[in-house]
């Protein structure tokens, strides 16, 4: 699923989305640095995942684009995994919340991420294991579009289709920007939809800030 389809309409944010962005900025102020754009870009996706799938159905979520972790921290606080004091201490000495999410430190974080191109391969392995054990849970992994430059992701997709992983959902935050500039200039992904479909994937293109559209997937 892509975050932003071409020519997508602008969406007016509701109170909850604004509140979560304020929490993100709280974390940012605490550590004096961080990636606001990548965090703001995934707020609504995380809202749907955690309210609809993660806690209720015991499915697993992996934030492969670990630099967007401030949004994950805000979401984890909202759902009771961590405390407000944790947000206020983000990035400080002995804090559990750092510049990237760490599995052994933060409740609710399944995998330590930060090195791009790792989350999807890990999720594929977890989904294969779950399928072999005949467990009825899903694995959601969120990658950035710049992260799709990594060859490990495309190798993982080959494995995912080979093993018919019905229990794996890849979300791509397709905001068309990465650290050095527009994805079209750094390493053009187009035609991304057709490339993903060529791997045998079922692809949806939606506005990733539109709660109605995300809920329909």
N, CA, C and O of each residue as an XYZ file, in Angstrom:
868
protein
N       0.848     -1.182      0.000
C       0.000      0.000      0.000
C       0.885      1.234      0.000
O       1.782      1.344      0.835
N       0.659      2.140     -0.893
C       1.415      3.381     -0.952
C       0.744      4.450     -0.115
O      -0.483      4.520     -0.050
N       1.555      5.287      0.529
C       1.006      6.331      1.381
C       0.301      7.404      0.567
O      -0.838      7.759      0.870
N       0.953      7.921     -0.453
C       0.365      9.007     -1.221
C       0.256      8.632     -2.691
O       1.268      8.465     -3.372
N      -0.950      8.501     -3.169
C      -1.159      8.296     -4.595
C      -0.944      9.622     -5.315
O      -1.019     10.688     -4.703
N      -0.681      9.552     -6.601
C      -0.483     10.772     -7.365
C      -1.743     11.630     -7.343
O      -2.868     11.134     -7.414
N      -1.508     12.943     -7.242
C      -2.607     13.914     -7.266
C      -3.618     13.690     -6.141
O      -4.796     14.013     -6.293
N      -3.164     13.138     -5.015
C      -4.084     12.873     -3.905
C      -4.589     14.185     -3.316
O      -3.870     15.183     -3.278
N      -5.839     14.164     -2.856
C      -6.416     15.347     -2.241
C      -5.802     15.601     -0.876
O      -5.381     14.670     -0.190
N      -5.754     16.868     -0.488
C      -5.309     17.201      0.863
C      -6.408     16.823      1.850
O      -7.595     17.001      1.574
N      -6.002     16.305      2.995
C      -6.944     15.852      4.011
C      -6.833     16.764      5.228
O      -5.729     17.066      5.681
N      -7.960     17.198      5.752
C      -7.976     17.988      6.974
C      -7.817     17.055      8.165
O      -8.596     16.118      8.340
N      -6.809     17.317      8.975
C      -6.515     16.439     10.099
C      -7.535     16.622     11.223
O      -7.957     17.739     11.524
N      -7.922     15.496     11.839
C      -8.852     15.588     12.962
C      -8.078     15.806     14.265
O      -6.851     15.901     14.256
N      -8.802     15.885     15.380
C      -8.195     16.215     16.664
C      -7.167     15.177     17.103
O      -6.130     15.524     17.668
N      -7.458     13.894     16.840
C      -6.536     12.846     17.274
C      -5.224     12.911     16.503
O      -4.151     12.741     17.083
N      -5.306     13.153     15.205
C      -4.090     13.258     14.396
C      -3.247     14.457     14.816
O      -2.019     14.377     14.847
N      -3.898     15.555     15.135
C      -3.184     16.745     15.605
C      -2.546     16.478     16.964
O      -1.411     16.882     17.219
N      -3.289     15.789     17.837
C      -2.785     15.449     19.170
C      -1.533     14.573     19.070
O      -0.556     14.805     19.782
N      -1.557     13.581     18.200
C      -0.409     12.692     18.049
C       0.802     13.444     17.514
O       1.934     13.171     17.913
N       0.567     14.384     16.618
C       1.688     15.188     16.106
C       2.269     16.081     17.205
O       3.469     16.354     17.209
N       1.440     16.528     18.121
C       1.942     17.300     19.262
C       2.823     16.418     20.153
O       3.845     16.872     20.668
N       2.423     15.165     20.330
C       3.246     14.237     21.101
C       4.581     13.990     20.407
O       5.622     13.904     21.058
N       4.541     13.878     19.098
C       5.767     13.703     18.322
C       6.699     14.881     18.551
O       7.904     14.705     18.734
N       6.140     16.072     18.539
C       6.965     17.270     18.744
C       7.503     17.327     20.171
O       8.584     17.869     20.407
N       6.755     16.771     21.122
C       7.242     16.669     22.501
C       8.526     15.848     22.547
O       9.497     16.233     23.198
N       8.521     14.707     21.847
C       9.720     13.860     21.769
C      10.860     14.600     21.089
O      12.007     14.545     21.535
N      10.535     15.288     20.015
C      11.536     16.035     19.250
C      12.207     17.105     20.120
O      13.428     17.261     20.090
N      11.414     17.825     20.880
C      11.944     18.876     21.750
C      12.825     18.288     22.840
O      13.835     18.881     23.220
N      12.438     17.115     23.344
C      13.182     16.492     24.430
C      14.608     16.158     24.017
O      15.556     16.453     24.746
N      14.763     15.538     22.843
C      16.094     15.130     22.423
C      16.802     16.180     21.580
O      17.994     16.061     21.297
N      16.054     17.219     21.178
C      16.666     18.302     20.432
C      17.017     17.957     19.005
O      17.738     18.701     18.341
N      16.517     16.847     18.534
C      16.768     16.420     17.158
C      15.782     15.311     16.823
O      15.022     14.865     17.682
N      15.799     14.877     15.590
C      14.898     13.801     15.175
C      14.362     14.066     13.787
O      14.635     15.106     13.187
N      13.601     13.118     13.284
C      13.066     13.194     11.923
C      11.565     13.464     11.994
O      10.760     12.537     12.083
N      11.202     14.742     11.953
C       9.793     15.101     12.058
C       9.001     14.685     10.823
O       7.913     14.123     10.948
N       9.529     14.952      9.645
C       8.809     14.643      8.410
C       8.438     13.175      8.288
O       7.268     12.861      8.071
N       9.405     12.258      8.422
C       9.087     10.836      8.342
C       8.100     10.369      9.412
O       7.355      9.413      9.194
N       8.092     11.041     10.570
C       7.154     10.689     11.639
C       5.755     11.214     11.329
O       4.776     10.476     11.437
N       5.659     12.478     10.946
C       4.355     13.061     10.604
C       3.702     12.301      9.445
O       2.476     12.221      9.360
N       4.521     11.751      8.567
C       4.020     11.116      7.352
C       3.275      9.809      7.602
O       2.534      9.346      6.735
N       3.463      9.206      8.785
C       2.886      7.871      9.009
C       1.878      7.826     10.151
O       1.451      6.742     10.549
N       1.492      8.970     10.681
C       0.607      9.012     11.854
C      -0.700      8.272     11.616
O      -1.088      7.434     12.430
N      -1.382      8.564     10.522
C      -2.706      7.969     10.285
C      -2.613      6.470     10.021
O      -3.507      5.716     10.404
N      -1.542      6.037      9.374
C      -1.344      4.606      9.144
C      -1.215      3.875     10.477
O      -1.830      2.828     10.679
N      -0.418      4.427     11.378
C      -0.253      3.809     12.692
C      -1.549      3.838     13.492
O      -1.849      2.898     14.227
N      -2.308      4.902     13.353
C      -3.606      4.978     14.048
C      -4.487      3.788     13.681
O      -5.054      3.134     14.556
N      -4.597      3.515     12.398
C      -5.459      2.420     11.950
C      -4.886      1.076     12.380
O      -5.620      0.219     12.872
N      -3.599      0.886     12.201
C      -2.986     -0.397     12.541
C      -3.192     -0.751     14.009
O      -3.573     -1.874     14.339
N      -2.936      0.219     14.889
C      -2.999     -0.082     16.325
C      -4.418     -0.129     16.862
O      -4.678     -0.839     17.833
N      -5.320      0.588     16.275
C      -6.702      0.546     16.750
C      -7.470     -0.638     16.176
O      -8.423     -1.123     16.784
N      -7.047     -1.101     14.998
C      -7.822     -2.118     14.286
C      -7.187     -3.504     14.293
O      -7.894     -4.509     14.219
N      -5.851     -3.568     14.382
C      -5.185     -4.856     14.201
C      -4.228     -5.252     15.320
O      -4.316     -6.363     15.842
N      -3.329     -4.369     15.691
C      -2.199     -4.789     16.515
C      -2.615     -5.263     17.904
O      -2.296     -6.389     18.284
N      -3.316     -4.436     18.665
C      -3.680     -4.840     20.029
C      -4.840     -5.831     20.045
O      -4.822     -6.792     20.814
N      -5.828     -5.609     19.219
C      -7.038     -6.430     19.279
C      -6.804     -7.838     18.740
O      -7.289     -8.815     19.309
N      -6.061     -7.937     17.644
C      -5.885     -9.235     17.002
C      -4.530     -9.875     17.276
O      -4.226    -10.955     16.769
N      -3.717     -9.193     18.087
C      -2.387     -9.697     18.437
C      -1.500     -9.884     17.213
O      -0.628    -10.753     17.208
N      -1.712     -9.086     16.188
C      -0.825     -9.085     15.046
C       0.424     -8.295     15.396
O       0.455     -7.594     16.407
N       1.456     -8.402     14.564
C       2.739     -7.774     14.859
C       3.020     -6.648     13.866
O       2.635     -6.717     12.699
N       3.701     -5.609     14.356
C       4.063     -4.478     13.500
C       5.559     -4.229     13.575
O       6.153     -4.241     14.654
N       6.164     -4.001     12.405
C       7.585     -3.669     12.330
C       7.730     -2.348     11.589
O       7.317     -2.223     10.436
N       8.314     -1.370     12.254
C       8.611     -0.094     11.609
C       9.990     -0.202     10.983
O      11.001      0.046     11.640
N      10.026     -0.573      9.710
C      11.314     -0.750      9.046
C      12.031      0.587      8.879
O      13.251      0.663      9.024
N      11.267      1.651      8.571
C      11.881      2.984      8.493
C      12.010      3.531      9.914
O      11.228      4.373     10.357
N      13.023      3.022     10.608
C      13.168      3.309     12.025
C      13.331      4.781     12.359
O      13.080      5.185     13.494
N      13.751      5.598     11.383
C      13.912      7.030     11.634
C      12.565      7.737     11.815
O      12.522      8.901     12.213
N      11.465      7.031     11.522
C      10.132      7.583     11.776
C       9.609      7.211     13.150
O       8.402      7.245     13.390
N      10.515      6.855     14.056
C      10.151      6.274     15.347
C       9.355      7.203     16.252
O       8.622      6.722     17.116
N       9.473      8.514     16.084
C       8.743      9.412     16.977
C       7.236      9.208     16.852
O       6.507      9.359     17.833
N       6.768      8.867     15.659
C       5.349      8.554     15.478
C       4.987      7.261     16.188
O       3.905      7.142     16.762
N       5.890      6.296     16.148
C       5.662      5.031     16.847
C       5.623      5.256     18.353
O       4.789      4.670     19.043
N       6.512      6.097     18.871
C       6.521      6.373     20.305
C       5.209      7.006     20.751
O       4.648      6.634     21.782
N       4.726      7.966     19.965
C       3.450      8.619     20.301
C       2.309      7.611     20.296
O       1.429      7.653     21.155
N       2.329      6.705     19.325
C       1.277      5.688     19.214
C       1.358      4.689     20.366
O       0.333      4.300     20.926
N       2.563      4.276     20.717
C       2.736      3.336     21.825
C       2.248      3.953     23.136
O       1.656      3.261     23.963
N       2.493      5.241     23.325
C       1.980      5.916     24.523
C       0.462      5.944     24.506
O      -0.181      5.668     25.519
N      -0.108      6.275     23.360
C      -1.570      6.366     23.246
C      -2.244      5.039     23.594
O      -3.349      5.021     24.135
N      -1.575      3.934     23.281
C      -2.174      2.614     23.514
C      -1.655      1.933     24.780
O      -1.878      0.740     24.984
N      -0.972      2.685     25.618
C      -0.633      2.173     26.944
C       0.613      1.326     27.053
O       0.827      0.692     28.087
N       1.448      1.290     26.020
C       2.683      0.502     26.091
C       3.756      1.210     26.906
O       4.518      0.569     27.629
N       3.815      2.529     26.789
C       4.812      3.318     27.509
C       4.119      4.470     28.228
O       2.926      4.704     28.035
N       4.874      5.187     29.060
C       4.306      6.249     29.888
C       4.642      7.625     29.326
O       5.540      7.771     28.497
N       3.908      8.626     29.791
C       4.141     10.004     29.332
C       5.557     10.457     29.684
O       6.190     11.181     28.916
N       6.044     10.034     30.831
C       7.393     10.417     31.235
C       8.429      9.907     30.251
O       9.477     10.526     30.066
N       8.135      8.778     29.620
C       9.055      8.241     28.608
C       9.160      9.194     27.421
O      10.251      9.439     26.906
N       8.019      9.728     26.991
C       8.032     10.691     25.885
C       8.819     11.942     26.275
O       9.595     12.473     25.481
N       8.608     12.402     27.503
C       9.264     13.625     27.961
C      10.771     13.459     28.097
O      11.514     14.441     28.081
N      11.222     12.211     28.230
C      12.655     11.932     28.385
C      13.305     11.384     27.122
O      14.433     10.893     27.174
N      12.617     11.460     25.999
C      13.159     10.924     24.747
C      14.565     11.449     24.471
O      14.811     12.655     24.495
N      15.475     10.524     24.211
C      16.831     10.894     23.832
C      17.749     11.257     24.981
O      18.924     11.553     24.762
N      17.239     11.239     26.197
C      18.062     11.594     27.341
C      18.779     10.363     27.900
O      18.439      9.226     27.574
N      19.779     10.616     28.749
C      20.569      9.526     29.321
C      19.671      8.554     30.089
O      18.861      8.973     30.915
N      19.817      7.275     29.817
C      19.040      6.193     30.425
C      17.583      6.141     29.959
O      16.796      5.369     30.505
N      17.212      6.942     28.967
C      15.859      6.859     28.421
C      15.710      5.588     27.586
O      16.672      5.128     26.971
N      14.499      5.024     27.566
C      14.266      3.853     26.722
C      14.005      4.265     25.273
O      14.041      3.420     24.378
N      13.745      5.551     25.031
C      13.413      6.033     23.694
C      14.587      6.797     23.097
O      15.004      7.835     23.609
N      15.107      6.252     22.001
C      16.233      6.887     21.344
C      15.920      7.267     19.911
O      14.756      7.376     19.525
N      16.967      7.469     19.125
C      16.801      7.901     17.743
C      16.242      6.846     16.827
O      15.783      7.154     15.727
N      16.275      5.591     17.268
C      15.648      4.484     16.538
C      15.035      3.533     17.572
O      15.535      3.450     18.694
N      13.975      2.824     17.220
C      13.309      1.936     18.190
C      14.139      0.688     18.498
O      14.697      0.063     17.596
N      14.211      0.337     19.778
C      14.992     -0.827     20.211
C      14.086     -1.864     20.868
O      13.316     -1.553     21.776
N      14.191     -3.082     20.397
C      13.308     -4.169     20.834
C      13.428     -4.483     22.320
O      12.413     -4.641     22.998
N      14.635     -4.575     22.829
C      14.836     -5.003     24.218
C      14.530     -3.910     25.235
O      14.475     -4.184     26.434
N      14.333     -2.689     24.783
C      14.109     -1.578     25.694
C      12.666     -1.094     25.729
O      12.171     -0.688     26.780
N      11.990     -1.135     24.585
C      10.692     -0.483     24.473
C       9.567     -1.509     24.363
O       9.554     -2.291     23.412
N       8.628     -1.532     25.299
C       7.480     -2.444     25.192
C       6.707     -2.197     23.895
O       6.428     -1.053     23.537
N       6.372     -3.267     23.208
C       5.601     -3.142     21.978
C       6.425     -3.045     20.716
O       5.876     -3.092     19.615
N       7.745     -2.911     20.854
C       8.623     -2.866     19.677
C       9.120     -4.277     19.388
O       9.837     -4.867     20.197
N       8.740     -4.809     18.244
C       9.046     -6.201     17.899
C      10.477     -6.391     17.406
O      11.093     -7.426     17.656
N      11.005     -5.379     16.701
C      12.321     -5.503     16.074
C      13.052     -4.171     16.174
O      12.456     -3.119     15.943
N      14.330     -4.206     16.514
C      15.150     -2.993     16.476
C      15.431     -2.644     15.020
O      15.914     -3.480     14.257
N      15.131     -1.421     14.642
C      15.327     -1.017     13.251
C      16.053      0.316     13.172
O      16.190      1.023     14.171
N      16.507      0.642     11.998
C      17.279      1.850     11.777
C      18.100      1.690     10.517
O      18.123      2.577      9.664
N      18.784      0.542     10.399
C      19.471      0.210      9.158
C      18.414     -0.169      8.128
O      17.736     -1.186      8.277
N      18.272      0.640      7.090
C      17.170      0.457      6.148
C      17.327     -0.816      5.324
O      18.434     -1.241      4.994
N      16.178     -1.409      5.004
C      16.172     -2.632      4.213
C      16.170     -3.894      5.041
O      16.267     -4.990      4.489
N      16.062     -3.770      6.367
C      16.083     -4.941      7.253
C      14.687     -5.376      7.692
O      14.437     -6.568      7.872
N      13.782     -4.422      7.863
C      12.477     -4.737      8.438
C      11.663     -5.719      7.626
O      11.087     -6.656      8.180
N      11.607     -5.518      6.314
C      10.807     -6.410      5.474
C      11.360     -7.836      5.448
O      10.583     -8.778      5.605
N      12.663     -8.037      5.258
C      13.180     -9.409      5.321
C      12.889    -10.102      6.654
O      12.567    -11.290      6.681
N      13.004     -9.360      7.759
C      12.700     -9.940      9.070
C      11.226    -10.316      9.146
O      10.882    -11.392      9.636
N      10.357     -9.436      8.663
C       8.920     -9.703      8.687
C       8.573    -10.926      7.844
O       7.700    -11.712      8.213
N       9.254    -11.086      6.715
C       9.025    -12.263      5.871
C       9.372    -13.530      6.641
O       8.618    -14.503      6.609
N      10.505    -13.525      7.331
C      10.887    -14.696      8.121
C       9.892    -14.987      9.229
O       9.559    -16.146      9.472
N       9.412    -13.946      9.904
C       8.434    -14.124     10.972
C       7.112    -14.662     10.410
O       6.471    -15.512     11.027
N       6.714    -14.164      9.245
C       5.463    -14.614      8.631
C       5.554    -16.074      8.192
O       4.592    -16.832      8.326
N       6.720    -16.462      7.666
C       6.915    -17.869      7.280
C       6.815    -18.766      8.508
O       6.146    -19.799      8.474
N       7.479    -18.373      9.591
C       7.436    -19.161     10.821
C       6.026    -19.290     11.364
O       5.618    -20.365     11.804
N       5.283    -18.193     11.334
C       3.912    -18.212     11.831
C       3.025    -19.112     10.973
O       2.166    -19.827     11.491
N       3.241    -19.070      9.659
C       2.456    -19.908      8.751
C       2.749    -21.386      8.990
O       1.835    -22.211      8.984
N       4.003    -21.716      9.198
C       4.375    -23.109      9.455
C       3.751    -23.626     10.754
O       3.404    -24.803     10.865
N       3.615    -22.730     11.731
C       3.027    -23.102     13.015
C       1.502    -22.999     13.012
O       0.836    -23.252     14.016
N       0.969    -22.613     11.830
C      -0.483    -22.507     11.648
C      -1.125    -21.524     12.626
O      -2.225    -21.754     13.129
N      -0.417    -20.423     12.883
C      -0.966    -19.365     13.729
C      -1.782    -18.398     12.877
O      -1.465    -18.155     11.713
N      -2.813    -17.865     13.463
C      -3.708    -16.971     12.725
C      -3.437    -15.511     13.084
O      -4.304    -14.827     13.628
N      -2.221    -15.037     12.772
C      -1.902    -13.634     13.012
C      -1.212    -13.045     11.780
O      -0.700    -13.772     10.929
N      -1.211    -11.723     11.705
C      -0.651    -11.023     10.555
C       0.573    -10.219     10.965
O       0.738     -9.851     12.128
N       1.425     -9.957      9.984
C       2.625     -9.160     10.187
C       2.572     -7.963      9.252
O       2.540     -8.102      8.029
N       2.564     -6.782      9.862
C       2.534     -5.536      9.106
C       3.916     -4.904      9.174
O       4.477     -4.759     10.260
N       4.464     -4.530      8.037
C       5.768     -3.877      8.009
C       5.657     -2.602      7.190
O       5.117     -2.601      6.084
N       6.178     -1.513      7.753
C       6.093     -0.199      7.112
C       7.483      0.248      6.676
O       8.384      0.427      7.496
N       7.635      0.423      5.365
C       8.903      0.878      4.781
C       8.736      2.275      4.204
O       7.623      2.689      3.878
N       9.832      2.995      4.079
C       9.821      4.261      3.379
C      10.061      4.039      1.901
O      10.602      3.004      1.512
N       9.668      4.990      1.070
C       9.890      4.804     -0.360
C      11.375      4.881     -0.701
O      11.844      4.154     -1.576
N      12.124      5.754     -0.020
C      13.565      5.786     -0.232
C      14.226      4.477      0.168
O      15.224      4.062     -0.421
N      13.658      3.841      1.172
C      14.173      2.554      1.646
C      14.023      1.459      0.597
O      14.751      0.466      0.625
N      13.092      1.633     -0.316
C      12.890      0.624     -1.357
C      14.042      0.598     -2.359
O      14.049     -0.225     -3.274
N      15.019      1.498     -2.191
C      16.247      1.412     -2.981
C      17.057      0.169     -2.620
O      17.862     -0.315     -3.417
N      16.837     -0.332     -1.429
C      17.633     -1.457     -0.923
C      17.238     -2.770     -1.605
O      16.060     -3.127     -1.646
N      18.214     -3.467     -2.126
C      17.959     -4.733     -2.812
C      17.404     -5.814     -1.917
O      16.722     -6.724     -2.389
N      17.693     -5.726     -0.607
C      17.193     -6.732      0.345
C      15.672     -6.772      0.352
O      15.079     -7.826      0.582
N      15.035     -5.625      0.102
C      13.571     -5.598      0.076
C      13.015     -6.391     -1.099
O      12.028     -7.113     -0.955
N      13.642     -6.259     -2.245
C      13.138     -6.953     -3.436
C      13.404     -8.456     -3.345
O      12.608     -9.260     -3.830
N      14.506     -8.828     -2.733
C      14.764    -10.252     -2.488
C      13.733    -10.818     -1.519
O      13.275    -11.950     -1.675
N      13.374    -10.017     -0.514
C      12.359    -10.449      0.451
C      11.008    -10.633     -0.223
O      10.269    -11.559      0.110
N      10.680     -9.759     -1.167
C       9.406     -9.882     -1.874
C       9.356    -11.155     -2.716
O       8.305    -11.782     -2.843
N      10.502    -11.532     -3.289
C      10.558    -12.800     -4.022
C      10.220    -13.969     -3.101
O       9.468    -14.869     -3.475
N      10.779    -13.946     -1.906
C      10.501    -15.015     -0.932
C       9.047    -14.976     -0.473
O       8.418    -16.019     -0.289
N       8.519    -13.769     -0.289
C       7.139    -13.632      0.190
C       6.150    -14.251     -0.792
O       5.216    -14.944     -0.388
N       6.354    -14.001     -2.070
C       5.431    -14.572     -3.061
C       5.673    -16.066     -3.252
O       4.734    -16.825     -3.491
N       6.925    -16.484     -3.147
C       7.219    -17.919     -3.253
C       6.482    -18.708     -2.170
O       5.936    -19.778     -2.438
N       6.469    -18.179     -0.955
C       5.851    -18.873      0.180
C       4.383    -18.499      0.382
O       3.751    -18.914      1.354
N       3.850    -17.704     -0.560
C       2.423    -17.343     -0.509
C       2.030    -16.825      0.883
O       1.165    -17.391      1.551
N       2.677    -15.753      1.292
C       2.483    -15.228      2.640
C       1.240    -14.336      2.706
O       1.336    -13.110      2.638
N       0.099    -14.959      2.836
C      -1.179    -14.256      2.996
C      -1.212    -13.447      4.284
O      -2.043    -12.552      4.441
N      -0.297    -13.765      5.215
C      -0.278    -13.142      6.540
C       0.705    -11.979      6.638
O       1.010    -11.516      7.737
N       1.199    -11.505      5.497
C       2.160    -10.408      5.469
C       1.576     -9.220      4.715
O       1.056     -9.371      3.609
N       1.666     -8.030      5.324
C       1.195     -6.803      4.676
C       2.334     -5.792      4.662
O       2.830     -5.385      5.712
N       2.742     -5.393      3.464
C       3.769     -4.365      3.301
C       3.097     -3.022      3.048
O       2.252     -2.899      2.161
N       3.476     -2.021      3.830
C       2.999     -0.658      3.615
C       4.192      0.203      3.229
O       5.230      0.162      3.890
N       4.051      0.972      2.175
C       5.131      1.850      1.722
C       4.693      3.297      1.910
O       3.697      3.738      1.338
N       5.445      4.018      2.711
C       5.176      5.436      2.923
C       5.714      6.184      1.695
O       6.870      6.609      1.661
N       4.855      6.330      0.706
C       5.284      6.844     -0.589
C       5.132      8.363     -0.644
O       4.311      8.900     -1.388
N       5.960      9.045      0.176
C       5.889     10.512      0.217
C       6.797     11.168     -0.819
O       6.838     12.392     -0.948
N       7.526     10.324     -1.558
C       8.359     10.755     -2.696
C       9.556     11.615     -2.289
O      10.114     12.344     -3.109
N       9.946     11.520     -1.004
C      11.142     12.227     -0.543
C      11.990     11.306      0.320
O      11.466     10.485      1.073
N      13.305     11.451      0.204
C      14.220     10.774      1.103
C      15.262     11.786      1.570
O      15.154     12.971      1.254
N      16.256     11.343      2.310
C      17.127     12.292      3.012
C      17.831     13.276      2.080
O      18.047     14.429      2.453
N      18.191     12.837      0.879
C      18.967     13.701     -0.008
C      18.122     14.464     -1.019
O      18.649     15.274     -1.782
N      16.823     14.213     -1.029
C      15.974     14.914     -1.972
C      14.856     14.041     -2.502
O      14.564     12.996     -1.920
N      14.221     14.444     -3.596
C      13.111     13.670     -4.175
C      13.570     12.289     -4.635
O      14.652     12.145     -5.203
N      12.748     11.281     -4.389
C      13.104      9.918     -4.825
C      13.279      9.842     -6.331
O      14.062      9.032     -6.827
N      12.554     10.681     -7.062
C      12.656     10.665     -8.529
C      14.039     11.074     -9.004
O      14.452     10.701    -10.101
N      14.762     11.842     -8.185
C      16.098     12.299     -8.559
C      17.200     11.410     -7.981
O      18.256     11.240     -8.590
N      16.940     10.847     -6.796
C      17.962     10.010     -6.150
C      18.043      8.644     -6.825
O      19.110      8.231     -7.280
N      16.927      7.959     -6.886
C      16.846      6.665     -7.575
C      15.373      6.412     -7.876
O      14.609      5.992     -7.007
N      14.995      6.673     -9.107
C      13.585      6.676     -9.482
C      12.954      5.292     -9.321
O      13.458      4.303     -9.852
N      11.839      5.238     -8.578
C      11.158      3.965     -8.327
C      10.098      3.640     -9.367
O       9.620      2.508     -9.439
N       9.735      4.618    -10.164
C       8.624      4.412    -11.100
C       8.983      3.398    -12.194
O      10.130      3.330    -12.634
N       7.992      2.613    -12.625
C       6.600      2.581    -12.144
C       6.479      1.619    -10.951
O       6.489      0.402    -11.132
N       6.367      2.161     -9.748
C       6.412      1.345     -8.530
C       5.254      0.361     -8.457
O       5.459     -0.806     -8.123
N       4.046      0.811     -8.762
C       2.882     -0.080     -8.679
C       3.057     -1.290     -9.585
O       2.814     -2.423     -9.168
N       3.478     -1.052    -10.824
C       3.655     -2.153    -11.769
C       4.770     -3.093    -11.329
O       4.680     -4.306    -11.514
N       5.820     -2.524    -10.746
C       6.921     -3.372    -10.272
C       6.446     -4.300     -9.159
O       6.764     -5.489     -9.149
N       5.681     -3.741     -8.224
C       5.179     -4.563     -7.121
C       4.222     -5.638     -7.624
O       4.257     -6.778     -7.161
N       3.378     -5.269     -8.566
C       2.441     -6.246     -9.121
C       3.172     -7.360     -9.858
O       2.705     -8.499     -9.879
N       4.311     -7.044    -10.460
C       5.068     -8.064    -11.201
C       5.611     -9.144    -10.285
O       5.982    -10.226    -10.741
N       5.657     -8.844     -8.963
C       6.080     -9.835     -7.980
C       4.904    -10.694     -7.506
O       5.065    -11.567     -6.653
N       3.738    -10.438     -8.062
C       2.552    -11.188     -7.671
C       1.839    -10.601     -6.478
O       1.042    -11.289     -5.841
N       2.105     -9.339     -6.155
C       1.488     -8.704     -4.995
C       0.171     -8.030     -5.370
O      -0.001     -7.552     -6.491
N      -0.738     -8.002     -4.427
C      -1.973     -7.233     -4.577
C      -1.691     -5.839     -4.040
O      -1.337     -5.683     -2.871
N      -1.846     -4.822     -4.885
C      -1.397     -3.472     -4.549
C      -2.572     -2.502     -4.481
O      -3.452     -2.507     -5.341
N      -2.567     -1.672     -3.441
C      -3.559     -0.603     -3.292
C      -2.804      0.721     -3.203
O      -1.816      0.829     -2.477
N      -3.271      1.723     -3.940
C      -2.717      3.068     -3.856
C      -3.750      3.977     -3.191
O      -4.849      4.159     -3.715
N      -3.398      4.545     -2.037
C      -4.344      5.388     -1.317
C      -3.631      6.607     -0.748
O      -2.402      6.671     -0.737
N      -4.408      7.568     -0.280
C      -3.852      8.678      0.478
C      -3.679      8.211      1.923
O      -4.661      7.962      2.622
N      -2.452      8.096      2.355
C      -2.155      7.549      3.683
C      -2.458      8.470      4.836
O      -2.138      8.142      5.978
N      -3.068      9.619      4.579
C      -3.532     10.494      5.657
C      -5.050     10.484      5.759
O      -5.622     11.156      6.618
N      -5.695      9.736      4.899
C      -7.162      9.673      4.857
C      -7.618      8.443      5.638
O      -7.497      7.317      5.156
N      -8.136      8.660      6.835
C      -8.528      7.550      7.698
C      -9.570      6.652      7.036
O      -9.530      5.434      7.213
N     -10.477      7.215      6.297
C     -11.516      6.436      5.622
C     -10.900      5.484      4.604
O     -11.253      4.306      4.549
N      -9.975      6.003      3.799
C      -9.323      5.182      2.776
C      -8.487      4.071      3.399
O      -8.510      2.937      2.921
N      -7.754      4.383      4.453
C      -6.904      3.372      5.092
C      -7.769      2.267      5.701
O      -7.432      1.088      5.594
N      -8.861      2.634      6.325
C      -9.742      1.652      6.970
C     -10.385      0.692      5.986
O     -10.807     -0.396      6.377
N     -10.468      1.072      4.716
C     -11.097      0.211      3.720
C     -10.185     -0.919      3.255
O     -10.651     -1.900      2.676
N      -8.883     -0.779      3.510
C      -7.931     -1.801      3.065
C      -8.051     -3.058      3.922
O      -7.328     -4.029      3.698
